[in-house]
Each structure stands twice: as structure tokens, then as C-alpha cells.
Amino acid sequence: MTKYAPPPASPASHRDEKFRALAAMGAGDFAHINGSLEEHFTGVHDMLVEWGARPVLCDAGLFHAAYGTAHFADAMLTLDKRALVADIIGAEAEAIVYRYCSCDRATVWPRIGTAAPLPFDDRFTGETILMPLEELKEFCELTAANELQIAAGDPGFREQHREGFTSLFSRMRPWLSEPGNRFARSLFDIGQ
């Protein structure tokens, strides 16, 4: 069994500044499956850094579920705070956060691997867009980092969701980074 060990803390002061803003918004006050939401957000960020994701995606990882998700209804922030998040992490990273939070997982996840561009249902607006390939890659990488960060720290969660995640990560394989694919394989015994 592989356990995720985050890399040493980044010396970059810009990550620390963003982390302080996240903490000030109360992320530490929200319970999450493996501790606090703050711990989960920083774990996802650090995993993306370790995987070599571009800095914008890493910044999105630090706030990735700020508006809640289809499976995590407790939103740290309401959608009217999008400009505030953009001021902290940048407009491009905030757009990734919005897209991640807006995902209607019940309809989008089963479609991954069946079409690119991906028909993407926005649970906030009810609209369906066609997600371009580059956006799909980053969406898959962020989704994998989120779910794998939880699964690495909670064997019960991993076993409960083994079948679904084995299928999801297998279908995501073409769009995940090699480190993301490797970690998914190690946790869920996914074949090459």
C-alpha cells in the first residue's frame, strides 16, 4: 500500500501568502474526511506541485473546492466571492476552481474517456459546454489529485470507492500526468 507523503514545503512566499488567505477565509473551520478542509486543500496543492503541474493549476488546487462540489455541499465561499478568489490566486486559477466546483459529477464523470471535447454539465447554471482538451487535462489532473489525496489517507474511503475510482482513473489515463497515473495505479492496482 502506497501512502502519499507530501514534498517539503515550498520556500516560495507566494504560496505562503495564498495559504494565509485560505486560512483567513476559514478553511480550517470546515471538517473534511481526513481532517480539516485546509489540510485537504494544501495536500492537493502539494500533490500537484510534486506531480509537476503548472503553477496556475497548483494555485487552483489550493482553493479547488472553495464553492463546494457535487459531493461536498459545504461551500467555504459563495459564488459572489469569485472576484475575491481571483484576486488571491489569479483569474485563470479561479476559473479552474469554478469549473471544478461546478462539475455535475453524476453526468460528467461517466463521460470521461468517451469524448474529447468533453460535454461538461455545470451544476450551478444548468448549462452544458464542450470542454476543450487542455481544460480537460487540467480538470482530470485536479480531480485525480483531490480523490487520491483523500484515498491515500483513508483506507476505508479507498476500499469503498475502489471500483468507481479504478474505472474513472483508467478512463482518465490519457489526460493525467505520468506521476498522477503512477500514483493512481499504486493506490488502486490499475493495470498499465
C-alpha positions as CSV (number, residue, x, y, z in Angstrom):
1,M,0.0,0.0,0.0
2,T,1.4,3.4,-1.0
3,K,1.0,6.3,1.4
4,Y,1.3,9.8,0.0
5,A,4.0,11.8,1.6
6,P,3.9,15.5,0.6
7,P,7.0,17.1,-0.6
8,P,8.9,19.5,1.7
9,A,7.1,22.9,2.0
10,S,7.7,25.2,-0.9
11,P,10.0,28.1,0.0
12,A,8.1,30.4,-2.2
13,S,6.5,33.2,-0.2
14,H,3.6,33.5,-2.7
15,R,2.3,30.0,-1.7
16,D,2.5,31.1,2.0
17,E,0.6,34.3,1.2
18,K,-2.1,32.3,-0.6
19,F,-2.2,29.8,2.3
20,R,-2.7,32.6,4.8
21,A,-5.6,33.9,2.7
22,L,-7.1,30.5,2.6
23,A,-6.8,30.1,6.4
24,A,-8.3,33.6,6.9
25,M,-11.3,32.5,4.9
26,G,-11.9,29.8,7.5
27,A,-10.9,26.7,5.6
28,G,-9.5,25.3,8.9
29,D,-13.0,25.5,10.4
30,F,-14.5,23.0,7.9
31,A,-14.3,19.4,8.7
32,H,-13.1,17.1,5.9
33,I,-12.8,13.3,5.6
34,N,-9.1,13.4,6.5
35,G,-9.0,16.4,8.9
36,S,-9.8,20.0,8.1
37,L,-10.6,21.4,4.7
38,E,-7.5,23.5,5.0
39,E,-5.3,20.3,5.3
40,H,-7.0,18.8,2.3
41,F,-6.6,21.9,0.2
42,T,-2.9,22.2,1.0
43,G,-2.5,18.4,0.4
44,V,-4.0,18.7,-3.1
45,H,-1.8,21.7,-3.8
46,D,1.3,19.9,-2.7
47,M,0.4,16.8,-4.7
48,L,0.0,18.9,-7.8
49,V,3.4,20.6,-7.2
50,E,5.0,17.2,-6.7
51,W,3.5,16.0,-10.0
52,G,5.0,18.9,-11.8
53,A,1.7,20.7,-12.6
54,R,2.0,24.3,-13.9
55,P,1.8,26.9,-11.1
56,V,-1.7,28.1,-12.1
57,L,-3.1,24.6,-11.6
58,C,-1.3,24.3,-8.3
59,D,-2.8,27.5,-7.1
60,A,-6.3,26.3,-8.2
61,G,-5.6,23.1,-6.1
62,L,-5.2,25.3,-3.0
63,F,-8.8,26.6,-3.4
64,H,-10.2,23.7,-5.6
65,A,-13.5,23.1,-3.7
66,A,-14.0,26.6,-2.3
67,Y,-17.5,26.9,-3.7
68,G,-18.4,23.3,-2.7
69,T,-18.8,20.4,-5.1
70,A,-21.5,17.9,-6.0
71,H,-20.2,15.6,-3.2
72,F,-19.1,18.3,-0.7
73,A,-22.1,20.6,-0.2
74,D,-20.4,22.8,2.4
75,A,-19.1,25.8,0.5
76,M,-16.4,27.8,2.1
77,L,-17.4,30.7,-0.2
78,T,-20.4,31.7,-2.2
79,L,-20.2,32.3,-5.9
80,D,-20.4,36.0,-5.4
81,K,-16.9,35.8,-3.9
82,R,-15.3,34.7,-7.2
83,A,-13.5,38.1,-7.6
84,L,-12.0,37.8,-4.2
85,V,-10.6,34.3,-5.0
86,A,-9.3,35.7,-8.4
87,D,-7.6,38.5,-6.5
88,I,-5.7,35.9,-4.4
89,I,-4.8,33.2,-7.0
90,G,-5.4,34.9,-10.3
91,A,-8.3,34.8,-12.8
92,E,-7.1,31.8,-14.6
93,A,-6.7,29.7,-11.5
94,E,-10.1,30.9,-10.2
95,A,-11.7,29.8,-13.5
96,I,-10.3,26.3,-12.9
97,V,-11.7,26.4,-9.4
98,Y,-15.1,27.4,-10.6
99,R,-15.1,24.7,-13.3
100,Y,-14.1,22.0,-10.8
101,C,-16.8,23.1,-8.3
102,S,-19.4,23.4,-11.0
103,C,-19.0,19.9,-12.2
104,D,-22.1,17.7,-12.2
105,R,-20.2,14.6,-11.4
106,A,-23.1,12.2,-11.9
107,T,-23.2,13.2,-15.6
108,V,-19.6,14.3,-16.3
109,W,-17.5,11.6,-14.7
110,P,-19.1,8.7,-16.7
111,R,-18.4,10.7,-20.0
112,I,-14.7,11.0,-19.3
113,G,-12.9,8.9,-21.8
114,T,-15.8,8.7,-24.2
115,A,-15.4,12.1,-26.0
116,A,-13.0,15.0,-26.3
117,P,-14.0,17.7,-26.2
118,L,-16.0,16.6,-23.2
119,P,-19.7,17.6,-22.8
120,F,-19.5,19.2,-19.4
121,D,-22.6,20.0,-17.3
122,D,-22.4,23.0,-15.0
123,R,-24.4,22.2,-11.9
124,F,-24.6,26.0,-11.0
125,T,-26.1,27.2,-14.3
126,G,-27.5,24.0,-15.8
127,E,-25.6,24.7,-19.0
128,T,-23.6,22.2,-20.9
129,I,-20.4,23.3,-22.6
130,L,-17.8,21.3,-24.6
131,M,-14.6,21.3,-22.5
132,P,-11.5,21.8,-24.7
133,L,-8.7,19.2,-24.5
134,E,-6.3,21.3,-22.5
135,E,-9.0,22.2,-20.0
136,L,-10.0,18.5,-19.8
137,K,-6.4,17.6,-18.9
138,E,-6.2,20.0,-16.1
139,F,-9.7,19.0,-14.8
140,C,-8.6,15.4,-14.8
141,E,-5.4,16.2,-13.0
142,L,-7.1,18.2,-10.3
143,T,-9.9,15.6,-9.9
144,A,-7.2,12.9,-9.5
145,A,-5.2,14.9,-7.0
146,N,-8.4,15.6,-5.0
147,E,-9.6,12.0,-4.9
148,L,-6.1,10.4,-4.5
149,Q,-5.2,12.8,-1.6
150,I,-8.3,11.6,0.2
151,A,-7.8,7.9,-0.7
152,A,-4.2,7.9,0.3
153,G,-5.1,9.0,3.8
154,D,-8.2,6.9,4.3
155,P,-8.1,3.1,3.5
156,G,-11.8,2.8,4.2
157,F,-12.6,5.5,1.6
158,R,-10.3,3.9,-0.8
159,E,-11.9,0.5,-0.5
160,Q,-15.5,2.0,-0.5
161,H,-14.7,3.7,-3.8
162,R,-12.2,1.2,-5.4
163,E,-14.4,0.1,-8.2
164,G,-15.6,3.5,-9.3
165,F,-12.1,5.1,-9.0
166,T,-10.5,2.2,-10.8
167,S,-12.8,2.9,-13.7
168,L,-12.5,6.7,-13.5
169,F,-8.7,6.8,-13.3
170,S,-8.4,4.2,-16.1
171,R,-10.6,6.4,-18.4
172,M,-8.6,9.5,-17.3
173,R,-5.2,7.8,-18.1
174,P,-4.7,9.7,-21.5
175,W,-5.1,13.0,-19.8
176,L,-3.3,12.5,-16.5
177,S,0.4,13.3,-16.0
178,E,2.7,10.3,-15.6
179,P,3.1,11.0,-11.8
180,G,-0.7,11.2,-11.4
181,N,-1.2,7.9,-13.4
182,R,1.6,6.2,-11.4
183,F,0.0,7.2,-8.0
184,A,-3.5,6.1,-9.2
185,R,-2.1,2.8,-10.2
186,S,-0.3,2.3,-6.9
187,L,-3.4,3.0,-4.8
188,F,-5.9,1.2,-7.0
189,D,-3.9,-1.6,-8.7
190,I,-4.8,-0.2,-12.1
191,G,-3.0,-2.0,-15.0
192,Q,-0.8,-0.2,-17.4
